[in-house]
Amino acid sequence: RIGISELITRCAKHIFKTYLQGVELSALSAAVSHFLNCFLSSFPDAVAHLPPDELVSRRKSRKRRNRVPGGGDNTAWASLTPSELWKNIASEAQSYYHFTIQCESVDQVVEKYNLQKTTLLREISVKTGIQILIKEYNFDSRHKPAFTEEDILNIFPVVKHVNPKASDAFHFFQSGQAKVQQGFLKEGCELINEALNLFNNVYGPMHVEICACLRLLARLNYIMGDHPEALSNQQKAVLMSERVLGIEHPNTIQEYMHLALYCFANGQLSTALKLLYRARYLMLLVCGEDHPEMALLDSNIGLVLHGVMEYDLSLRFLENALTINTKYHGPRSLKVALSHHLVARVYESKAEFRSALQHEKEGYTIYKNQMGEAHEKTKESSEYLKYLTQQAVALQRTMNEIYKNGSNASIMPLKFTAPSMASVLEQLNIINGIIFIPLSQKDLENLKAEVQRRQQLQELGKNEEPAEDSPLELEDKIPID
């Protein structure tokens, strides 16, 4: 679907470039709105809005100065129709990409390939530099066109270019990433801070690379337990991403999700939920409901709602995430197993143990088949199944006692525990790819001894090889046990 959307908008861009060459500057907004109506509107008889008096007077006064050899009629663009445009797009797709589009209108394309008109509008606007008015556009009206001349605010040149790269800062950034992957979080954090300073000196305060540095710093702060600092750095990354990339850019949506996680860790539950709802709204605009990333977003929202005991609403999001994960990753995927477990937890909180057992059994079967019975995840799922079974049996006994003895029944209290913030945060970390490995005291001592041994090796290397790059090279070559 993403490929089809990209192909169609690229073909439309090629046609749009040729289309604009025959347009006078005074009729530019009318021509652009007419093209967008032919491209996206369901209105079958799109007619261009021509200000005839103004155009005629301008053409007469500039007849000699602006005459283009072979230019022809400057109002030829007004004769474009939706069916003609889509025939041209199909022809361009066949000749340029060797792909056949057997559709004669935008409605057929949307229905056949499950596309969104808002997605196509965003893509064509980004590719051609069109700036339009922010408002609700009715693309599906068959009585009037979606765009008018007043909706086109500006058009910017879009030039292919290679972004200059700050090589020294980029080297520090890559070295910091390598250190983090090796487990040296503190050293990695220092290198990335150095990269951030260099990026600021080269690019100024606003740049995509600076945004990436802030995002990684926030993640490192979070892993090292400094949640307020993680929140501060991620807020900067979000603001910068909005300014540099735009509020609806996929990277900005990811930044919102990370910020929501850090807000939840800092106890700002309502803010976290608002950020996730905002990210989901933008994802719907850009990609639509049927997208793999929507499963991750819905899982985050479902977990936060579970934490605030909104069980019914939480189930809606988690079950939707389960459906999307099953569709894109297959029914035997580990992501599907995790989704089953999350749904089972909510059903447990609602005391619907039959449904909880059903979902957890599905998850257990996947873990057992994919990872074996000896794996930690399989054992955890097995223990949870036993717990759910005990709770279900206790509930059934209580209900039988009530049916048998009525109001005189001696009822044993059932344990319905609300989800703790710590358990919800643990699940949020897992689905977002952050896994903390618990270490025993013996493991910590072994780790300290290993770090000291490596530091001694590094000092020996510095004494033997006093070259400038030797410390970094030596650190990179030390193996990890």
Phi, psi and omega per residue, in radians:
R1 nan -0.728 3.116
I2 -1.129 -0.698 3.123
G3 -1.120 -0.731 3.128
I4 -1.117 -0.777 3.123
S5 -1.040 -0.773 -3.138
E6 -1.129 -0.745 -3.124
L7 -1.110 -0.785 -3.116
I8 -1.120 -0.783 -3.101
T9 -1.216 -0.547 3.081
R10 -1.199 -0.718 3.069
C11 -1.090 -0.743 3.108
A12 -1.096 -0.626 3.115
K13 -1.134 -0.752 3.118
H14 -1.038 -0.773 3.140
I15 -1.185 -0.661 -3.115
F16 -1.092 -0.666 3.130
K17 -1.082 -0.782 3.097
T18 -1.168 -0.686 -3.118
Y19 -1.048 -0.719 -3.076
L20 -1.250 -0.357 -3.080
Q21 -1.151 -0.419 3.124
G22 -1.736 0.344 -3.076
V23 -1.930 2.290 3.034
E24 -1.273 2.665 -3.098
L25 -1.044 -0.635 -3.097
S26 -1.212 -0.381 -3.124
A27 -1.858 0.284 -3.015
L28 -1.094 -0.836 -3.094
S29 -1.147 -0.648 3.102
A30 -1.140 -0.692 -3.127
A31 -1.187 -0.742 -3.132
V32 -1.145 -0.760 3.127
S33 -1.117 -0.645 3.104
H34 -1.135 -0.728 3.123
F35 -1.096 -0.780 3.137
L36 -1.129 -0.625 3.083
N37 -1.118 -0.747 3.112
C38 -1.156 -0.559 -3.067
F39 -1.407 -0.700 -2.945
L40 -2.124 -0.401 -3.025
S41 -1.412 2.546 3.065
S42 -1.437 -0.102 3.119
F43 -1.107 2.033 -2.976
P44 -1.268 -0.505 -3.058
D45 -1.972 1.137 3.140
A46 -1.191 2.088 -3.130
V47 -2.048 2.318 -3.117
A48 -1.249 2.500 3.088
H49 -1.545 1.881 -3.111
L50 -1.878 2.149 2.976
P51 -1.464 1.565 -2.932
P52 -1.088 -0.774 -3.079
D53 -1.070 -0.786 -3.094
E54 -1.141 -0.746 -3.096
L55 -1.192 -0.716 -3.140
V56 -1.116 -0.794 -3.120
S57 -1.115 -0.697 3.141
R58 -1.181 -0.690 -3.132
R59 -1.148 -0.668 3.138
K60 -1.164 -0.732 -3.082
S61 -1.254 -0.463 -3.093
R62 -1.955 0.331 -3.008
K63 -0.987 -0.817 -3.068
R64 -1.385 -0.670 -3.068
R65 -1.237 -0.679 -2.991
N66 -1.781 0.226 -3.114
R67 -1.214 2.213 3.113
V68 -1.843 2.214 3.132
P69 -1.038 2.155 -3.130
G70 1.315 0.236 -3.063
G71 -1.237 -0.556 3.120
G72 1.261 -2.761 -3.090
D73 -1.333 2.218 -3.094
N74 -1.381 -0.078 3.086
T75 -1.884 0.316 3.137
A76 -1.128 -0.485 -3.134
W77 -1.055 -0.468 -3.070
A78 -1.217 -0.284 -3.106
S79 -1.510 -0.027 3.135
L80 -1.147 2.380 3.113
T81 -2.089 2.777 3.129
P82 -1.001 -0.760 -3.121
S83 -1.134 -0.667 3.119
E84 -1.160 -0.743 3.139
L85 -1.077 -0.789 -3.106
W86 -1.237 -0.471 2.991
K87 -1.156 -0.732 3.103
N88 -1.115 -0.692 3.118
I89 -1.121 -0.758 3.118
A90 -1.096 -0.721 3.119
S91 -1.137 -0.727 3.126
E92 -1.139 -0.699 3.123
A93 -1.116 -0.664 -3.134
Q94 -1.237 -0.773 -3.074
S95 -1.345 -0.613 -3.036
Y96 -1.589 -0.706 -3.052
Y97 -2.001 -0.057 -3.092
H98 0.973 0.719 3.115
F99 -2.142 2.359 -3.074
T100 -1.718 2.116 3.045
I101 -1.893 1.836 -3.094
Q102 -1.643 1.070 3.135
C103 -2.415 2.539 -3.100
E104 -1.954 0.004 3.129
S105 -2.707 2.903 -3.125
V106 -1.167 -0.571 -3.136
D107 -1.149 -0.663 3.097
Q108 -1.157 -0.691 3.119
V109 -1.113 -0.794 -3.128
V110 -1.080 -0.735 -3.118
E111 -1.238 -0.735 -3.053
K112 -1.256 -0.753 -3.037
Y113 -1.822 0.074 3.092
N114 1.019 0.846 3.136
L115 -1.713 2.955 3.054
Q116 -2.007 2.410 3.114
K117 -1.175 -0.597 3.108
T118 -1.124 -0.626 3.095
T119 -1.137 -0.770 3.123
L120 -1.114 -0.682 3.113
L121 -1.107 -0.775 3.140
R122 -1.087 -0.779 -3.091
E123 -1.133 -0.790 -3.111
I124 -1.190 -0.595 3.122
S125 -1.184 -0.742 3.125
V126 -1.143 -0.693 -3.061
K127 -1.301 -0.539 -3.072
T128 -1.836 -0.148 3.106
G129 1.443 0.353 -3.135
I130 -1.412 2.320 3.038
Q131 -1.947 2.144 -3.090
I132 -2.031 2.865 -3.122
L133 -1.238 2.442 3.101
I134 -1.387 1.971 3.065
K135 -2.935 3.033 3.099
E136 -1.429 2.090 3.131
Y137 -1.781 2.292 3.122
N138 -1.671 1.613 -3.095
F139 -1.287 -0.416 -2.963
D140 -1.638 0.036 3.140
S141 -1.246 2.317 3.113
R142 -1.783 0.176 -3.100
H143 -1.937 -0.384 3.108
K144 -2.633 2.660 -3.110
P145 -1.210 2.706 -3.099
A146 -1.297 -0.590 -3.040
F147 -2.018 2.521 3.013
T148 -2.100 3.024 -3.110
E149 -1.053 -0.600 -3.103
E150 -1.247 -0.295 -3.115
D151 -1.342 -0.310 -3.122
I152 -1.598 1.911 -3.066
L153 -1.561 -0.690 -3.042
N154 -2.870 2.929 3.022
I155 -2.492 2.244 -3.033
F156 -1.935 2.581 3.057
P157 -1.240 2.347 3.076
V158 -1.928 2.009 -3.019
V159 -2.059 2.281 3.054
K160 -1.264 2.309 -3.111
H161 -2.740 2.855 3.073
V162 -1.811 2.158 -3.137
N163 -1.202 2.334 3.068
P164 -1.163 2.557 -3.063
K165 -2.079 2.297 3.050
A166 -1.407 1.688 -2.948
S167 -1.096 -0.746 -3.123
D168 -1.116 -0.799 3.141
A169 -1.122 -0.706 -3.139
F170 -1.137 -0.620 3.097
H171 -1.124 -0.763 3.094
F172 -1.082 -0.718 -3.116
F173 -1.110 -0.792 3.123
Q174 -1.133 -0.697 3.106
S175 -1.109 -0.691 3.092
G176 -1.099 -0.731 3.096
Q177 -1.085 -0.720 3.120
A178 -1.091 -0.719 3.129
K179 -1.104 -0.721 -3.140
V180 -1.108 -0.752 3.136
Q181 -1.118 -0.534 3.106
Q182 -1.398 -0.181 3.113
G183 1.787 -0.028 3.124
F184 -1.561 1.403 -3.014
L185 -1.170 -0.754 -3.086
K186 -1.127 -0.815 3.118
E187 -1.108 -0.705 3.105
G188 -1.088 -0.694 3.123
C189 -1.105 -0.712 3.124
E190 -1.129 -0.741 3.131
L191 -1.139 -0.684 -3.132
I192 -1.239 -0.604 3.033
N193 -1.089 -0.695 3.098
E194 -1.129 -0.728 3.088
A195 -1.077 -0.696 3.133
L196 -1.081 -0.744 3.107
N197 -1.093 -0.736 -3.140
L198 -1.181 -0.731 3.093
F199 -1.044 -0.723 3.108
N200 -1.077 -0.704 -3.133
N201 -1.191 -0.620 -3.072
V202 -1.489 -0.846 -3.013
Y203 -1.663 -0.340 -2.975
G204 1.638 -3.011 -2.993
P205 -1.304 -0.329 -3.041
M206 -2.114 1.985 3.086
H207 -2.854 2.701 -3.126
V208 -1.089 -0.695 -3.112
E209 -1.152 -0.644 3.096
I210 -1.133 -0.659 3.097
C211 -1.072 -0.738 3.116
A212 -1.122 -0.688 3.098
C213 -1.084 -0.808 -3.125
L214 -1.108 -0.673 3.128
R215 -1.099 -0.790 -3.127
L216 -1.190 -0.663 3.085
L217 -1.085 -0.739 3.123
A218 -1.078 -0.720 3.133
R219 -1.130 -0.715 3.110
L220 -1.133 -0.755 3.084
N221 -1.020 -0.711 -3.127
Y222 -1.146 -0.777 -3.127
I223 -1.123 -0.646 -3.127
M224 -1.427 0.038 3.020
G225 1.621 0.033 3.136
D226 -1.615 1.355 -3.037
H227 -1.138 -0.734 3.113
P228 -1.063 -0.711 3.129
E229 -1.180 -0.649 3.079
A230 -1.065 -0.751 3.123
L231 -1.105 -0.738 -3.137
S232 -1.090 -0.824 -3.138
N233 -1.150 -0.674 -3.121
Q234 -1.230 -0.569 3.053
Q235 -1.075 -0.740 3.081
K236 -1.087 -0.727 -3.138
A237 -1.103 -0.686 3.140
V238 -1.154 -0.841 -3.140
L239 -1.051 -0.721 -3.130
M240 -1.188 -0.704 3.127
S241 -1.129 -0.683 3.087
E242 -1.077 -0.725 -3.102
R243 -1.293 -0.710 -3.012
V244 -1.498 -0.762 -3.037
L245 -1.771 -0.443 -3.085
G246 1.902 2.677 -3.031
I247 -1.242 -0.397 -3.077
E248 -1.800 0.170 -3.135
H249 -1.239 2.495 3.136
P250 -0.963 -0.632 3.111
N251 -1.122 -0.653 3.115
T252 -1.140 -0.664 3.102
I253 -1.088 -0.726 3.083
Q254 -1.088 -0.691 3.134
E255 -1.103 -0.679 3.080
Y256 -1.047 -0.719 -3.124
M257 -1.130 -0.755 3.109
H258 -1.122 -0.720 3.134
L259 -1.101 -0.667 3.116
A260 -1.088 -0.706 3.119
L261 -1.086 -0.775 -3.108
Y262 -1.234 -0.567 3.054
C263 -1.118 -0.740 3.114
F264 -1.093 -0.721 3.139
A265 -1.133 -0.485 3.115
N266 -1.597 0.138 3.074
G267 1.481 0.137 -3.136
Q268 -1.630 1.316 -2.983
L269 -1.206 -0.772 -3.111
S270 -1.135 -0.678 3.107
T271 -1.127 -0.725 3.119
A272 -1.059 -0.741 -3.133
L273 -1.165 -0.711 3.103
K274 -1.093 -0.719 3.130
L275 -1.126 -0.709 3.133
L276 -1.187 -0.689 3.071
Y277 -1.111 -0.689 3.099
R278 -1.093 -0.786 3.130
A279 -1.098 -0.665 -3.138
R280 -1.193 -0.683 3.102
Y281 -1.068 -0.785 3.131
L282 -1.162 -0.666 3.107
M283 -1.101 -0.686 3.088
L284 -1.087 -0.700 3.134
L285 -1.169 -0.759 -3.005
V286 -1.435 -0.774 -2.989
C287 -2.048 -0.421 -3.059
G288 1.616 3.028 -3.085
E289 -1.190 -0.618 -3.005
D290 -1.574 1.348 -3.124
H291 -2.545 2.464 -3.095
P292 -0.992 -0.633 -3.116
E293 -1.181 -0.389 3.127
M294 -1.122 -0.510 3.111
A295 -1.115 -0.737 3.120
L296 -1.139 -0.729 3.128
L297 -1.103 -0.802 -3.116
D298 -1.160 -0.600 3.077
S299 -1.118 -0.739 3.086
N300 -1.060 -0.831 -3.122
I301 -1.109 -0.755 -3.138
G302 -1.077 -0.688 3.135
L303 -1.182 -0.739 3.126
V304 -1.114 -0.747 3.104
L305 -1.117 -0.634 3.060
H306 -1.087 -0.689 3.132
G307 -1.120 -0.551 3.123
V308 -1.700 0.243 3.025
M309 1.134 0.552 2.977
E310 -1.677 1.330 -2.918
Y311 -1.198 -0.756 -3.087
D312 -1.120 -0.777 3.130
L313 -1.179 -0.669 3.102
S314 -1.049 -0.731 -3.141
L315 -1.079 -0.665 -3.138
R316 -1.041 -0.796 -3.114
F317 -1.240 -0.747 -3.098
L318 -1.183 -0.646 3.110
E319 -1.225 -0.597 3.051
N320 -1.147 -0.705 3.084
A321 -1.088 -0.695 3.105
L322 -1.081 -0.749 3.135
T323 -1.096 -0.788 -3.113
I324 -1.183 -0.738 3.111
N325 -1.084 -0.703 3.111
T326 -1.111 -0.680 -3.114
K327 -1.169 -0.774 -2.997
Y328 -1.662 -0.425 -3.105
H329 -1.943 -0.117 3.140
G330 1.575 2.676 -3.060
P331 -1.206 -0.234 -3.117
R332 -1.805 0.211 -3.085
S333 -1.329 2.643 3.084
L334 -1.169 -0.523 3.069
K335 -1.101 -0.672 3.114
V336 -1.163 -0.693 3.106
A337 -1.058 -0.755 3.113
L338 -1.126 -0.696 3.100
S339 -1.081 -0.724 3.087
H340 -1.043 -0.726 -3.129
H341 -1.122 -0.733 -3.136
L342 -1.127 -0.711 3.103
V343 -1.137 -0.701 3.130
A344 -1.079 -0.662 3.135
R345 -1.088 -0.691 -3.138
V346 -1.223 -0.731 3.093
Y347 -1.078 -0.623 3.078
E348 -1.087 -0.747 3.129
S349 -1.107 -0.485 3.109
K350 -1.519 -0.014 -3.104
A351 1.163 0.416 3.049
E352 -1.708 1.349 -2.969
F353 -1.269 -0.462 3.123
R354 -1.102 -0.835 3.110
S355 -1.167 -0.670 3.121
A356 -1.083 -0.765 3.115
L357 -1.098 -0.698 -3.130
Q358 -1.071 -0.809 -3.120
H359 -1.217 -0.712 -3.114
E360 -1.196 -0.563 3.066
K361 -1.110 -0.681 3.083
E362 -1.070 -0.804 3.127
G363 -1.092 -0.741 -3.141
Y364 -1.085 -0.740 3.138
T365 -1.069 -0.726 3.126
I366 -1.130 -0.825 3.134
Y367 -1.052 -0.741 -3.103
K368 -1.127 -0.767 -3.111
N369 -1.253 -0.639 -3.044
Q370 -1.506 -0.596 -2.971
M371 -2.147 -0.159 3.118
G372 1.576 2.811 -3.073
E373 -1.250 -0.414 -3.076
A374 -1.437 -0.142 -3.087
H375 -1.268 2.639 -3.087
E376 -1.055 -0.729 -3.114
K377 -1.115 -0.707 3.133
T378 -1.123 -0.711 3.124
K379 -1.138 -0.743 3.114
E380 -1.054 -0.770 3.140
S381 -1.124 -0.675 3.117
S382 -1.112 -0.759 3.105
E383 -1.095 -0.702 3.142
Y384 -1.165 -0.639 3.079
L385 -1.080 -0.751 3.109
K386 -1.071 -0.752 3.136
Y387 -1.088 -0.772 3.135
L388 -1.116 -0.684 3.127
T389 -1.098 -0.750 3.105
Q390 -1.068 -0.762 3.136
Q391 -1.139 -0.692 3.138
A392 -1.142 -0.727 3.118
V393 -1.122 -0.737 3.133
A394 -1.106 -0.698 3.122
L395 -1.148 -0.739 -3.126
Q396 -1.137 -0.697 3.085
R397 -1.066 -0.741 3.129
T398 -1.087 -0.775 3.135
M399 -1.125 -0.707 3.108
N400 -1.094 -0.689 3.127
E401 -1.106 -0.690 3.128
I402 -1.155 -0.789 -3.138
Y403 -1.109 -0.588 -3.058
K404 -1.376 -0.830 -2.997
N405 -1.902 -0.056 3.107
G406 1.170 -2.438 -3.067
S407 -1.250 -0.235 -3.138
N408 -1.526 0.041 -3.077
A409 -1.187 2.443 3.057
S410 -1.551 1.839 -3.001
I411 -1.702 2.201 3.028
M412 -1.349 2.333 -3.128
P413 -1.152 2.323 3.110
L414 -1.580 2.599 -3.110
K415 -1.652 1.751 3.028
F416 -1.944 1.706 -3.069
T417 -1.663 2.312 3.044
A418 -1.221 2.578 -3.128
P419 -1.120 2.311 3.101
S420 -1.382 2.679 3.123
M421 -1.094 -0.578 -3.135
A422 -1.141 -0.744 -3.134
S423 -1.203 -0.667 3.102
V424 -1.145 -0.738 3.128
L425 -1.121 -0.640 3.102
E426 -1.080 -0.755 3.113
Q427 -1.190 -0.657 3.078
L428 -1.057 -0.739 3.110
N429 -1.064 -0.726 -3.093
I430 -1.132 -0.838 -3.078
I431 -1.231 -0.377 3.103
N432 -1.664 0.162 3.027
G433 1.432 0.341 3.097
I434 -1.952 1.958 -3.080
I435 -2.114 2.103 3.080
F436 -1.631 2.257 -3.129
I437 -1.728 1.981 3.134
P438 -1.191 2.358 -3.126
L439 -2.061 2.426 3.056
S440 -1.385 3.004 3.131
Q441 -1.076 -0.662 3.119
K442 -1.131 -0.724 3.104
D443 -1.089 -0.710 3.130
L444 -1.102 -0.743 3.118
E445 -1.113 -0.739 3.097
N446 -1.094 -0.676 3.134
L447 -1.146 -0.729 3.111
K448 -1.096 -0.737 3.129
A449 -1.106 -0.688 3.131
E450 -1.154 -0.703 3.113
V451 -1.117 -0.754 3.113
Q452 -1.089 -0.699 3.137
R453 -1.093 -0.716 -3.124
R454 -1.211 -0.665 3.094
Q455 -1.083 -0.689 3.089
Q456 -1.115 -0.722 3.097
L457 -1.091 -0.681 3.120
Q458 -1.130 -0.733 3.130
E459 -1.131 -0.692 3.070
L460 -1.090 -0.707 3.122
G461 -1.128 -0.650 3.120
K462 -1.145 -0.706 -3.125
N463 -1.192 -0.645 -3.088
E464 -1.412 -0.621 -3.109
E465 -2.157 1.639 -3.088
P466 -1.431 0.311 3.122
A467 -1.184 2.828 -3.027
E468 -1.163 -0.718 -3.011
D469 -1.590 -0.027 -3.022
S470 -1.103 -0.658 -3.136
P471 -1.049 -0.785 -3.116
L472 -1.164 -0.697 -3.132
E473 -1.128 -0.730 -3.120
L474 -1.125 -0.732 -3.132
E475 -1.107 -0.655 -3.088
D476 -1.253 -0.426 -3.056
K477 -1.580 -0.141 -3.127
I478 -1.252 2.172 -3.099
P479 -1.283 2.761 3.118
I480 -1.883 2.262 3.111
D481 -1.376 nan nan
